[in-house]
Amino acid sequence: MLKLVEITGLSFADIAEITGWAFSIVMSGVFFGNCMTNLLFSFIETVGLLIGRLVVFVSDHFSRRSENRREIM
């Protein structure tokens, strides 16, 4: 660390401030990335459930229609 301070010409306080700032950016990125991943997976799960229920609804609807047509004929 001392060598870095000598090379850059910054003080220890400046290096600590830069390190803290970079750490807060990384923490924010991880937090919001995790939140966005959870939202994305929840959205994908919801769409999957809706598509599954739509398939079941359509298959039930058309199977009942064919049964009703058989009874009428």
HUBEL-V82331 format. One record per residue. N is the residue number from 1. RES is the residue in three letters. SS is DSSP state (a for helix, b for strand, c for the rest). NEAR is the number of other C-alpha atoms within 10 Angstrom. Layout:
n & res & ss & near
N & RES & SS & NEAR
N & RES & SS & NEAR
This chain:
n & res & ss & near
1 & MET & c & 8
2 & LEU & a & 8
3 & LYS & a & 8
4 & LEU & a & 12
5 & VAL & a & 13
6 & GLU & a & 10
7 & ILE & a & 9
8 & THR & a & 9
9 & GLY & c & 11
10 & LEU & c & 11
11 & SER & c & 13
12 & PHE & a & 13
13 & ALA & a & 9
14 & ASP & a & 12
15 & ILE & a & 16
16 & ALA & a & 11
17 & GLU & a & 12
18 & ILE & a & 12
19 & THR & a & 12
20 & GLY & a & 12
21 & TRP & a & 12
22 & ALA & a & 12
23 & PHE & a & 12
24 & SER & a & 12
25 & ILE & a & 12
26 & VAL & a & 11
27 & MET & a & 12
28 & SER & a & 12
29 & GLY & a & 12
30 & VAL & a & 12
31 & PHE & a & 12
32 & PHE & a & 11
33 & GLY & a & 12
34 & ASN & a & 12
35 & CYS & a & 12
36 & MET & a & 12
37 & THR & a & 12
38 & ASN & a & 12
39 & LEU & a & 12
40 & LEU & a & 12
41 & PHE & a & 12
42 & SER & a & 12
43 & PHE & a & 12
44 & ILE & a & 12
45 & GLU & a & 12
46 & THR & a & 12
47 & VAL & a & 12
48 & GLY & a & 12
49 & LEU & a & 12
50 & LEU & a & 12
51 & ILE & a & 12
52 & GLY & a & 12
53 & ARG & a & 12
54 & LEU & a & 12
55 & VAL & a & 12
56 & VAL & a & 11
57 & PHE & a & 12
58 & VAL & a & 12
59 & SER & a & 12
60 & ASP & a & 11
61 & HIS & a & 11
62 & PHE & a & 11
63 & SER & a & 12
64 & ARG & a & 12
65 & ARG & a & 12
66 & SER & a & 10
67 & GLU & a & 10
68 & ASN & a & 11
69 & ARG & a & 10
70 & ARG & a & 9
71 & GLU & a & 8
72 & ILE & a & 6
73 & MET & c & 5
